[in-house]
Amino acid sequence: MESSTAAVDDEPTQDDPPAPQRRPAVWRVLTHERTLAVLGGLFLAALLTWPTLRHPATTIPGDIGDPTLQAWQIAWGGHALLTDPLHLWDSNTFYPEPYSYVYSDTLLGYAPAGWFGSGVEAAIVRYNIMYVLLYALAFIGAYALVRQLGAGRLAATVAGLAWGFSPWRLAHGGHMNILSTGGIALSLAMLARGHGWSLTHGYQPEKRRPGWVLAGWVVGAWQISLGFGIGLPFAYFLMGAGVAAAAGYGWSWWRRKRRPEFGGRLLAANVLGGLIFGGLSVWLAMAYFKVVDLNPQARRGLEWTELFSPPLKGFFTAPWESWFWGDRHAVAREQLGWAAEMALLPGVTLIMLAAAGLFFSVFKVRHRVLLAVGVVGTVLLGLGSTLGGDGDPGYLTLSKHLPGWDALRTPGRLMIWTSLLLAILAAGALTAAAKATKNTILRAALVIPLALVFVESVNRTPHPEVPKAPAAFQAAAKTGDPILVLPSDGLLELNIMLWSTDGFPQVANGLAGFQPTSQGQIRAATYAFPDATSVAYLRGIGIRSVVVLPQNIVGTPWDGAQSRPVDGLGITREEIDGALLFKL
C-alpha cells in the first residue's frame, strides 16, 4: 500500500506546476560564466587590437623591428622542437655562434604555435594571431583572479579590461615578451582557487582543489618560459607569497592551538607543481648563464637601469599610441628621457576607482591597506634610480642582491604589478557599489566605469607592412649553405631573421642586446667585400653565399660592394631583382 500510494503521489496533477526543464548540456556550457569570460576576452582582444587581423599575412603591429624578431622566435622554437630539440638553443641565426636562441627572451611558451604552417607568411600570420590572443589571455586571467578574490562579474570585467588593455601597454606594441602577462594573473587565480582562498572569505578548507593548484603551477611555469624579463619578478612574487602563506599558517596554528586543515593531496600538488615551476626556471636560467659565460659583453651594468628609470610624472603620462590620451599628453611625454619605457599611465579611470576602493570596498580594511602598500611599493621600485636621487635603497638594491635582477634594466615594467593591484582595488569598490545600490537605474549607471576604461584602451598602434624577402636571399637559401647578408647592421638584421623562417638556412646575421665576438669579426672582415681577404675569411668559416642589398647599403661601411670587381677572386655575382647574390 505504501509503495502504491507513493506511486500515485508522484504522478503530476492538473494543479501541480510543470516540472522545470533542464537546459541542454551544450547550452549550459555556452552560457557558463567561464565560457562567456573567454568569449568576451577574445572579442575585446580582436576589437581593441584592430586592425591586427585585417591583413594578418602582410602587416605587423608596432614596427618592423622587434615584432619580426619575435615572429622568427616563435617559428624557430616550433621548428627546433619538431626537428632537433636537443639543439633548441643553437638557432640558425648569428652563425656560427651556439646558444643564439637565448640572446633575448625566447617566447618558448609560444613554440607549439610554430608547428602550424611554414615560411615567412605563416610566421607573420602566426605572430598576429598570438598578439591578439595574448591580450585575450590578459583579460581572462585578470577576470578570473578578481572573481576568485571575491569581486562581482561587472567589477571583474572592468578589472580585466583595465589591466589587460592598460594604456601603458600600448607603448610596447612591438614587445610581445612584455605584453604576455596573462599567465601571471591566471596562475594566481588558479592557485588561490585551489587553496580555497579569497580576500572576502579567507581560507576555506572545504573548497580546496589540489587539481587547480597543480594547474596554477603549470600555467606559472608556462609564463616563465615566455621570458625572464617579466617572469623573474613573478617568480620572486610566488616565493614571497609562499613564505607569507607558510607564516600565516604557522601563526594560525599557534593562535588557535590546533593545526589548520591542509591535506596531503594539497601538499603533494604544491610540491609537484613547485618542482615543475622550479625545474623549468633552472633549466632556462642555465641557458642564459651559458650565454653570459660565452659572451661576457652580454652582462649589463646598472647604468642601463639608470638610463631607463622614469620620473614620477611618467606614471601619469600616456604613450603616443593611446587614442584618447596620446595627443593630450604630448607635452608631458617630451619631458621624458625615453618615452617608450617611461610613459606608464595605467589609466585615469583605474586610478580613480582604485582610490575609491581604499575607502569603500567589499574587501576588509587590512587587505585594502596591503593592496595600497603594494601599489606604493611597486611605484617606488618602478622609479628605479630616480628614487631618492640614486635608487638605493630601491630597485638598484634589488639589482645588487637578488640573483638575475640586474638583467632587468627597465624598472617601469613593474607597472604590470602596479596596475594589477589597482585593478583589484577598483574591483572591490565596484562590487561594493553594486551590492549597495538597489535602484535599477543606479545599478545600470555602474556600466559607466566600464565604458570609460574601454575608451582609454583604444589604440592607434601602427601596422606597417613587413618587407618581403629579396629573391636573391631566397635563391641563396635553397643552396643549404650558410649565408651573409650585407649590410649587416641595424634593424634590417631582424628582418633577415624573419626571412630565414623559410627553410631556416644558417645566416650570420642577427641583432640582440649585445654583439657576439664572431659577428663583430665577420662585419669587420667584410667592409671591403668582395676582395681576396674577405672572400678567404668567409670561406674559412663556412659561408658560401653573400647577398648584397644595394638599396640598403648606401652610407654603410659596406658601401661599394655592389660595384667592386670580382675578377680573379674565384666567385660569381648574379643580379636577381635588384639584389646581388655572390657565390663563394
N, C-alpha and C positions, 0 to 999 in steps of 0.2 A: 504493500500500500504506500509506503513512504517513497519508494522509487517511482511508482506510478504518479503520485502527487507531484513529485519533483519534476517529472517529465512534463506534466500539464502546466506547472508554474513557469517552466522555461519557455513555453510557447508564447509568441507575441500575440497581443490582443489589439483590437482597434483603438483602445485607449492608451496603449503604450507608445512612446515616441520611437521613431525608427532608429535602429542601431547605427552608430556612426560608421561611415565607410573609411577604411584605411586607404590613404593615398598610395598609388603605385610606388614601388621602391625607387624607380628612376626619378620620379618627381620629387621624392623626399631628398634624394641625393642632390638634384639640381637646385633645390630651394634651401639646402642646408647653409648655415652661416659661413662655413669654411669655403664651400663652393662659390658662394656669392662674393666672398672676400677675394678669392683667387681671380674670378672673372672680372671683378671691379678693378683689381690691380692691373690686369692685362689691358683692360680698356683704357684706364688712365695713362698707362705707360705708352700705349700706341698713340694716344691723343697728345700727351704732353711732350713727347719726343718728336712729334711730326715736324718736318717731313722725312724722318729717317727711313720710313718704309715706302716712300713714294718711288724712289729709284734705287732700290737696295743693291743692285748689281753694279752701279757705276758711281754712286756718291757715298760719302762717309761723313759722319758728324764731327764737328770740331775743326780739324785741319787735316792736311795730308802728311803730317809728321808722325807723332806717336800713334794715332789710330792705325796707320799702315803697319807700323811695327807690331802692334798688338794683334792685328789680323794675321800676321805671319806667326806670332807666338801660338795662337790657338791652332793654326793649321799644322805647325811643326809638332806640337805636343800630340795631336791626334795621329799624325803620320808616324812619329817615332814609337809611340805605344803600340801601334799595329805592326810595324815592320822590324824594329830593332830596339825594344825597350831597355836593353842593357846599356845602350848608348844614347839614352834620352838627353843627357846633359850636353852631349857633343853635337851641336846643331850643324847645319850646312852653311852657316854664315861665319864670318871672321876667320875663314880658312887661313892657316892650318891650326888655329887655336882650339884646345879642348875646353869643355865646360862653358861654351859660349851661350848656351841657352839660359844660364843663370847670371848673365851680365846685368839683368834687371828683374823686377817682379815677373814671374813666368806666366801667370794666369793658368797654371797647370790644371786647376779645377775645371776649366772650360775645355780641356783637351778632348773629352768624348765628342764634343760638337765637331771636332776636326775629322771624325770618321765619316762624315756625310759630305759628299761632293769632293771635287779636286780642282786644282788650278786657281788662278788669280780671282776670277769672277766668283767662284764658290767661296773663297776666303773673304771677299768683301761682303757678300750676302750673309755669310755666317756671322761676321762681326756685327753687322747691323741688327740681325735678329737677337744676338746676345746682348747688344746695347739696350734694346727695348726690354728684354727680359730681366736685366739686372735692376732696372727701375721698378718693374713689377714686383720683383722679389723684395726690394727695399720696402715698398708699401705693405706687402703681405706680412713681412717679418715684424714691422712696427705695429701693424694692426693686431697680430697675434699676441705680441708681447703686452701691449696695453690692455687688451681684453683679459689676458691671464692675470694681470696685476689688479684687475677689478673695475676697469672703466667700462662705460657703455658702448654700444655699437657706433653711434654718431661720433662720440669722443674718439674712439679708436680710428674711425675713418679720417677725422681731422688730423690726428697724430700721425697716421700712416702717410697721408698726403704731405703734411708739413715736414716730416723727416725724409721721406723718400724723394721728394722733389724740392727740397730746400733751395732758395736762391743761390747760396754759396756753391752748391754743386755745379751750377751752370758754368763756372769758370773752369771746371775740369771735364768739359765735354770731350776732350781728347785723351783723358786719363782713365781708361776702363778699370785699371787696378785701384784707383781711388774711389770711383763710383760704386764699385762692387762691395757693398756693405750689408746687403740683405741677410746674409748668413749670420751676421752678428746678432741682429735682433731676433731672427728666427731660432737660433741656437739658445739664446737666453729664454725665449718663450717656452721652448720645449723642456729645458732644464727646470724652469720654475714649475711648469705643469707636472712634470714627472716627480718632483719633490713635494707636490701638493701645497705649494706656497704662493701666496699673493699678498699684495700690500693691504688689501681690505680685510682679509681674514687670517693672515699669518700662516703658520704651519698647520696643515690639516692632514694628519697621518692617514686618515681613511681615503684620501684622494691620491695617495702615492701611486705612481705608474712607472715602474722600472723601464719599460719599453720606451717611454718618452725620454727618460734620462739618457739612455743609450743613443737614441736618435739625436738628441741635442748635442752630445759629444761628437757624433759623426758629422753633423752639419758644421759644428765648430771646426773640426779638422779640415773639412772641405773649404771653409772660409780661409783658414791658414794657407791652404795650397794655392790660393789666388795671389799670395804675396805677403811678405813681412812688413811692407810699408804701412798697411792697415792692420795686418794680422798680429804683429808683435804687441801693440797696446792691448788688443783683445786678449791675447794670451796672458798678459800680466793682470788684466782685469779679472779673468777667470781664476787665476791663482789667488788674487786678493779676496775675491768673493768666497773661494773655498776656505781660506783661513778664517774669514769673518763668520762663515756658516758654522765651522767647527767650534769657534769660540762661543758663538751663540748657543750651540748645542750643549757645550760644557757648562755654560752659565745656567741654562735651564735645568740641567741635571743637578747642579749644586744648589740652586734656589729651591727646587721642589723636592729634593732628596730622593728622586727616582729618575731612572733613565727614560728619556722621551722615546717614543716608538720610532723605529727607523727600518729595521728589517734587513735580513741577509741578501735578499734579491736586489734591493735598492743599493746596498753597498757593493754588490757584485757588478751592477750596471755602472756605477761610478768608477770602479776600479778598471773594468774593461774599457769603458769609454775614455777614461783618462789615459790609459795606455795607448789607445789608438791615436788620440789627440797628441800626446807627448811624443809617441814614436814617429809620427809623420812630421812633427815640428823638428825633431832632432835630425831626421833624415834630410829634410830640406836645408836646415841650418848647416849641416856638414858640407853640402854642395856650395853654399855661399862662402863658407870659411875656406874651401879649397880655391875658389876664385880669388879671394884676397891673398891667399898664400902664393898663388901663381902670378898674381898681378898686384904687388904692394901699392901701386899707384891708385888702385881702386878704393883704398881706405880714405875716407873724407874727414877732414878736421872740423873743429867746431866753428870755423869761420864760415862754413856753409850754413850752419844753423843761424848764425848772426845775420847773414845776408838775407835769409828768408823769414826772419822774425817780424811779425806785423805789429803796428802800433794799435792801441786800444780802439781808435776810430775805425780800424779795419773791420771790427766785429759789427759795425753799424753801417757798413758800406757794401753795396751790391755790385757784382761784376757786370761788365758791359752786356753780357748775354741775357740778362734779366729784362724781359719785355716791359715790365711795369716800372722797375727801379733803375734800369740801366742808364738812361739819359739823365734822370733826376739826380743821380749820384756821380755824374761825370767829374765835377769839380773835386769832390772828395777823393775820387779814385786817382786823380792826377797827383795827389799828395802822398800816395803810397809808392814805396820804392819798387815793389814787384806785385802789381795788382792781381795777377793770376793766382798768386798764393796768399794775398793779403786782403782781398775783398771777401769777407767772411759772414755777411749778413745771413742769419738763419731764417729771417722772415719777421717783419714788423708785427704781423698778426700773432705769430707764435710767441714772440716776446711778451706781448700784452696779455695773452691768455695764460702764459706761464706765471706772469706776475700776479694775475688774479688767483691762480692756483695756490699761491703761497698763503692766501687768507681765506679762501672758500673752496673746499675740496672734499671729495669722499675719502681721501687718504688721511691718515692720522697725522697730527701735528709733527710728531718726531720724524715721520717719513718725509714730510714736506721739507723739514729742516735739512735732512740728509740729502735730499734731491737738490736743494738750493746750494748746499755746501759743494756738491758735485759740480753744479754749474759754475760756481765761482772758481773752484779749484781747476777745472779744465780750461776756463778762460785765462786764468793766471799762468798756467802751463803753456797755453797756446800763444801767449805773448813772447815766448822764447827769451832771447837775450834783452828784449826791451823792458822786461820786468825788473824794476829797481835799478835800471841802468846797465846791468850785466847779466841778468837772468840767473844769478846764482845767489841764494838757493832758488830753484825752479827747474825749468826744462834742461838747462845746462848741467844741473846737478845730476839729473837722471842720465844724461848723456855720459857723464863721467863714471857713474857707478852701476847702472843697470846694463847687463850684457846685451849688446845689439842695439841699444837705444841711440848710440852715437851715429848710427847709419840713418836715423830718421831726421833728416835735415830740415824738414818743413813743419814747424810747430803748429801752424794754423790748421793743419789737418785734424787736430784734436777736436775741431768743430763737429766732427762725426759724433762724438760723445756729448759735447755741449748741447747740440740740437736734439739728441735723443732724450736727454734728461729734461730739456724744456718741453718736449712733446709729451712726456709722462705727466709733468706738472699741469700742462694745459688740459690733458685728458681728464685729470682729476677735477678741474674746475668745471668743465663742460658736463661731466657726469653729475656733479652735484647740482648744477643748474637745471638739468633735465629732471632730476628727482624732485627738486623744489618747485618746479613750475607745473601747475595743474591746468592752467588755461591753454586751450588748444592753439590759439593764435600765438601766444608767447612761446610755446614749445616749437612751433613752426619757425619762429624767429631764430632758433638756435642753428638753423641751416646757414645763417649769415656768416658766421666764422668759417664754415666750410667753403663758402663762395669766395671769401677774402683770401683764404690760403690758396685756393685754386688759382686765383688771379696772380698771386705772387709766384706761382710755379710755372707760369707760361714763359717759354724761352724764345729767343731769336738766334739760336746757335747756327752758325754757318754749316752748310752741307756741300763742300766743294767736290768737284768731280775728280776721281782718282786717276792719276796719269797711267796710261797704258804702257805695257812693256814694249820696248822697241823690237822690231822684227830681228835686228841683229842679235839682241840678247836671247831671243827665243831660238835662233839658229845655233848660237854658242851652247845653249843649254842642252840641245839634242846630242851634242858630242859626248856628254858624260864626263868631260874633263873640268877641273877647277877653272873658274872664271874670275877675271878682274874687270870691273867697270870703271872707266875714267870719265869725269873726275871722281875721285874717291874722297868726298868731303861733304859736310853739311847734311841737310835733311834729305837730300837725294839718296843717301845711303839707306834710309828707312824705306823708300820706295823700292829700291833694289831688293831689299829683304822680302818685300811683298811679292815682287815679280818672281822671286825664286820659289814660290809655292807651286809653280808649275813644274813638277818633277823633282823639286828640291835638289838642283845641282849645287855643288860646293862653290861658294863665292867668297872672295877675300874681303868683300865689302861688309859694312855693318856699322851701327852707331850705338854707343852706350854712354854711360856717365863717365867713362874713362877710356883711354886708348890703349889697347894691348900692345905690347912691345913689338910683336911681329907685324902688326898693322902699320905702326909708325915706320918700321923699316921698309915695308913694301911701298908706302907712299913716298918716302924719301928717295928710294931707288928708282922710281919711275917718273920723276919730274921731267927727265929728258927723253922719255919714251916717244918713239921707238929708236933706240940706239943699241950698240953692241953690249954695253954694260947692263942696261935694264933688261934686255932680252935674255942674256945669260942668267941674270939673277932670277927672273921669273921662271925660266926653265928649271933652274936648280931647286926651286921649292915646289915644282909640280904644276904651275899654272900654264895652261896651253892655249887659252883664248883670252883676248883683251878686247873689250867693247869700248869704243870711244864715242861719246855723245857730243858732237860739235856745238849744239845749241846750249849746252851746259858748261862747256869747258872754257869759254872765253873769260878771261880775268882770273883764272885759277892758276896754280903752279904748273898745270899740265897743258896750258895754252900753247898751241903749236904742234901738238901730237897729231892733229888731223892733216897736217901738210908736210911733215918731215919725210924724207925719202926712206925707202925700205930696201934699197939695192944692197946686196951683199950681206944682208942680215939673216938670210935663210928663213924668212917668214913671208906670209901672204897678207894682203889687205884687200878687203871687199866692202864696197858700199852697199848697204841694204836700207832702203827707205830713209836716207838721210843720216844714218849712223854708220860707223865703221867697225868692221869685225876683223881683227888681226888674229891669225892662227900661227902659233909659235911652233 
